[in-house]
């Protein structure tokens, strides 16, 4: 550790902290803590919206992220005259009906850092850095304060956002926009007064201008870019996979596991089709929780998934397949990939007879008795080849159905249920998800049968 510190000191002294090609890292921000946290969404190639606005300012709307502690998201950006020019696309679970302009933004030509690689510590230091880029912080603070005082319906700004272009690596051209946040400057409100001074607009402007030369420490707030590719730096599916729109038919335990895997790896546009209800017994191996009991599976699972990731766009279809209404039929046809997780031959026949009107990638996943195996079938065609799929399933060496193994819903309810444990379902959910990825990357007819061995390993039987 000591040697690393000495190396850093040497690099700083020789102005070589940042070597061309190294990953770009933001400078340490004094006083910043893990929370509060402000999430934003800026995608690669999105600079064109912001670069023409260098040196200008405006308002932003933020809202709390439901269920979290100290986490908010930016939902919209307005110009200084109040016109909304951009809204942020978030998961439906994050949308709020109320839109309050409670933040200010300022667009800079570059990251505000002082040599060798230091963020400003005070308003005065920030003013000096911005002046070097021909940005007049004093004038902007005066304009911001005057505008806030003139608009009584606006909430007092709690944060100032500093936006600038940023590159992924040192020496490369900027590829996206980034936001840093500072606790809002203490702009004078309508009733602000100081000893010996009247509470008037002229004095308010003077006090706002003085902020720019204040040595008061900046209170940096943590921000995070929640664009899809930034959210999944720990691991994501291939771009070709992430760009697909997938509808899952069957929101049972296997379907819920597959759907959550797909979403977390980057497939954001999902449809969930099921007409059944969530029962308490389902939770022994389903991804849903007790709050979902008594709700329709499709709606409950879609709501759950929309709450899993900020970029989720999951729609529920509370219907049987095929849907009866033409509107729902068209909605289902709009998806690229059709995944069946029902384990029902009648659904396979319905997939075959349904008029898809274009070529689709079909995938059918089904667990064998006691979840000892998994059928996985894929075909890229204009209709699902149900005859071939069922023939492949029948020819596989599956375990025999045993009446003695039959399970019932519970004492007093002789209703047969499918025997399998949660770890079995999660196992096949993972393997099924990987099968879907392979089918997307290499379309055509594919059939694979997987079998779980007594020691827990999986054999690729076919």
N, C-alpha and C positions, 0 to 999 in steps of 0.2 A: 504494500500500500504506500509506504514511504517513497519507494522508487517511482511509482506512478505519479505521485505528487511532484517529485523533482522533475520528472519528464514534462509534466504539464507546465511547470514554471519556466523551464527552458523553452518550450514551444511558445509560450506567451511572450517571453522576452524577444524571441526571434520572429514574432508575428507569423507563426506557422501553426497556430491552433487549428485552423481549418485548412486542410489540404484538399486540392481539387480532386473530386471523385468520392470524397468521404460523405457519408450520410449527413445531411444537415440537421443540426440539433439546436433548438431554441436556447437562448441564454437563460441562466437561472433568474427567476423573477423574485425579487426580495419580498419576504413576508407571505408568499403564496402558500396555501395549504391545500390538502386534497379536496376539501369542501369548504365553502360552496363551489359548485361546478356549473358552468354554462355550456350547453351543447349547441353546436351549429352544424350546418351541412354545406360543404363546398366541394364540388366535384372537380376532377381534372378537366382542364379545358374550359373552366368557367370564368376565366379572367376577363373576358370581353364585357361582362356586365358591370364590372367594377372599375377597370382601368380608366375609362373616360371620366370617372368621378373623382379623380385624384384631387385632394385639397378641398373637397366638399364634405358636408356633414348632413345628417338626417336623424330620424327617429327609428327605433326598433321596438318590436313587441316581444316580450318574453312571457312564458307561462311555466308554472311548476310542473315537474314530471310527477304524475300521480303515483302516490305510494312511496316516493323516495324522500330522503332527508337532505335538504340543501342542494337540490339539483333542479335546474331550469333549462328550457330550450328556447332558442330564438324562433319565432313563428312567422314574423313578417318584417319587412324593411320599408320605411317611408322616406320620401324626400323631405327637405326642410319645410316645404309648403304643406306637408301632410299627405301628399299623394302616395298611395301604396304602389311601389314599382316591382316588388318581388315578395312572394310568399315561399316559405320553406315547406317542402313536401315531407311530411312525417307519417308514421303509422296512424291509422284511424284512432287507436287508443290514446294518442297523444294530443288529439285535436281538442281545442277549447272554443266554446262559442263566444267567450269574451275576448276582446282584443284591446289591450291597454298598451299605449306607447309609454313604456317605462324605462327605456334605455336610449342612449345616444350613440351614433356611430360616426367615425371619421376615417376617410380613406387616405392612406399614405402611399407614396411611391415606392417605399422600401421599408424593411423592418427597422424600427427605431433602436439601434444599438450604438454604443460608443466603443472605440478601440480599447482593448483588443477584441472583447466580445462580452459587453456588459450592458444590461438593460438599465434604463434611467431609474434613479432611486427617488427623485423628487419631481415636482411640477416644473421647477426651474430647469433641471437636466432634460426633461422631456421637451420643454420649450426650445432649448438649444439644439437638440437633435432634429426637431421638426424644422427649425429655422434654416438648418443646413440644407434641407430639401425644399426650401421656399414655401413652407407651410406656416401660416401665421396663427399660432395657437391662441394668442391673446385675442385677436379679432374673432376667432371662432367661439371662444368661451363667452365673449360679449354677445354675439349673435345667438348662441344657444340659450343663454340666460334670459335674454329679452323674449325669445320665442316661447320658452316654457312659461314665463310669467303671463304672456298674452293668451295662453290656452289653458283655462281653468279645468277643462275636462281631462287633460293629460295627467297621468300619475307622475309624481316627482321622479326624475331619473335616478336609478340606483346604480347604474354602471355606465361607463364610457367604453365603447368598443373601438379598438384601433385595428383597422384592416389594411393588409398589404399583400403583394404577390410573394410567393415562396416557391423555392425549388426543392426537389427531393434530395438532391446531392449538391455539394459545393461545386460551383463552377458551371452548373447547368442552368439553362434558361428557366425562369419561373413557370410552373405548370398549373398552379391553383392558387386560390385566395385563402388567407388565414386571418383569424381574429384573435387578438389579445384583449384582455379586459382589465379595467381599473375601476375601483369603486368610484362612483360619480364624483366629480369635483363639487365642492360646496357652493353651488350657484345660489345667488341671493333670491329669496322668494319675495312675494309682493309686500310682506310685512317686515322684511329684514331691516334692522336698524342697528346703529352703533352709537356709543356715547358721543355726543357732540355733533352728530350728523342726522339729518332728516331722512325719513324713509321715503325716498323718491326714486324715480327711474334713473335719473342721472347718477345718483350715488350707487344704485344697484349695479349699473354698468361698470362703474369704476371699481367696485369691489370684485366683480367677476373678472375684470382685466388683471387685477392684482394676483389672481390665482396663478397666472402664467409665470410669475417671478417668485412664487412662494417656494421655500425650502421644505415645506411640509412633505413627509414621505408619501410616496405613492402606495396605495393598497391594492396590489395586484390580485386578481381573481383568476382561478383556474378555468381554462376553456378546453374544449375537446372537439375535434372534427369527427362527426358521426356520419360521414359519407360511407357508402357501402364498402368500398375497398379499404377504407381506414378502420372500419369496425372489425374486419376479418383478417387483419395482418397475422393473427395467430394461426389462421388456416381457412382456406376458402376453396370452393369447387372451381373448376375450369370456367373461363369467361363464357364459353359456349353453353355450358350448363346453367350458369347464373342468368343468362339472358332468356331462358325458356320460361313460358307460362304453363304451369302444371295444375291440372285438376285431379284431385284424389277422390275416388268413389269408394266410400266406406270409411267412416270416422271411428272405427273400433280401436282396439289396443294396438294392432299392427299399423293401421292407417295413421293413428296419432303419432306413433313413434317415427314413422317414415316422414310425415309432414314436418315434424319439428327438426329432424335432421336436415331436410332439404332447406328449410328456412335459415337455420343457423349457418349452413355452408354457403348461403348466398342466393338461393332461389327465392326471391321476395314476392313474386306474383303467383299466389296459390289460390285455388278454389277447393272448397271442402263440400262434398255432396253426401248427404245422409239424411234419412227421415226419422231415425230412431231417437229415443230419449236416453239421457244419462241416468243410470241407476247406481246406487251406492256400491253394489257388488262389482260394477265395472272398474272401480278405482283400484282394485287389487293389482291391476297391471296396465291401467290407462295413464296417460300423461296428465289428465285433468285432476282437479282437486274437489273437495267436498262442496265448494261454492257452485260447482256445475251441476250438482244433482237436481233433477227435476227440469232441466233445460234440454233443448234439442241438441244432439251431439254436434251437428254441423255448426250451429251458431256458437255453442260453448267452445268448441275447438278453435274456430276462427278468432273469437275474442281472445282466447288464451295465446294464440300465435301472434296476433297483433300486439299483444303486450310483451312479447319476447324480445323483439328487435325494433329499433327506431325506424327501419326502412321496410317493415313488413306491410304488404298489401294483400291481405287474405280476405276472401269473400266466401260467405256461407251460402249453400244451396240446400234449403230444408225441403228436400223432395226425394222421391224415389227416382231410379233411373230406368227408362228414360223419363225426363220431365214431361209433364202434360202440356204446359203452355209453350207457345211458340217463342215467347220472349226468353224463357229459361233455356229452351233448346239452342237458341242463337248464342246465349251467353256461354253455354258449355262448349259450343263449337269454336268459340274464340280462343280456346286454349290450344297450345302446341302439343302438349304431352298429356295423355290420358292414363292415369294409374289406377288400376283396380285392386283394392285391398279387401274385398268382401268375402272371398273364398266361396262364392256362390255361382254355380253353373248357369243359373237363370240370368244373372247379370252378364256373364260372358256371351250368352246368346243375344241379349239385348244390345250389347256393344257391337255385335256383328250385324244386327238388323238396323241399327240406327243410321240415319243419313247424315254422315259427317261433312259432306260437301267438299272435302279436300283431304289430302294425305295427313295423317297424324302418326305420332309415335305412341303405340299402345304398350303398356306394361301391365302384366298381371302377376301379383304376388299372393301366395297362399301358403299358410302353415299346414303341415300334416297333423295327424292325430297326436295329441299330447305335445305338440310343437316340437316333435323330434326332427322335423325337416322343413325345408322351404322350397316350394315350386317358384320358379322365376322365369317368366316368358315375356318376350318383347317382339314387336313387329312394327315396321314402319310402312304402313299401307293406308289405303283410303277407307278400309273397313277392317274390323278386328277378325282375324282368322280363328274363330272359336273352335271349329272342328279340329284343326291342327293342335291348338293349345290343349284341348281336353284329351286328345290322343296322347300327347306328350306327358301330361300329368298321369294318365292311367298306366302308361308303360313304365313309370318310375317305381323303384323298389321301396314303396312306402310301408310304414308299420300297419299292422292289422288292427281294425277296430275291435275293442274288447268291451263287451257289455259290463264286465266286472269293474272296469275302469270308469264307467259312466258317472259323471258328477251331476248333482241337482242343485237348484238355486239355494235351497236351504230346507230345514225341517218344516214340513207342512206344505211345501211347494215342489211338486214333482215336475220340474221344468229342467230339461237337460241343458247343461252348459258345457262349453269347450274347456277341457283341462289343460292348463299351461300356467307357468309362473312368470312373474314380471321379468326375470333375467332372461328367460327364453324369448319373450317377445322383444325385449331390447336387443338381443343378439340378432334376431331375424330382421328387426327394423334397420340395424346397421348394415347387415349384408344386403338387404333389399335396396337400401339407399345407394350402396356402391354399384349394385346391378343396374339401377336406373342411370347412374352416371356413365357406365360403360355403354349402355344402350343409346344414350344421347350422342356420345362421341363416336360410336360405330354403329349407325343405324342398319336395320335389316332384321331378319328373323333370327332370334336367339332363344335357346332354352337351356336352363341350368337347374340342376337339382342339388341341394345341399342337405347334408345329414349330420346331425349332432351325435357325437360318439359318447359312450358312457363317461369318459374322463373329461368331457366338456369341450374337446376339440371339435372342429368342423371339417367334415370330409366333402370335397367337391365330387359328388357321386356321378354327375353327368354334365 
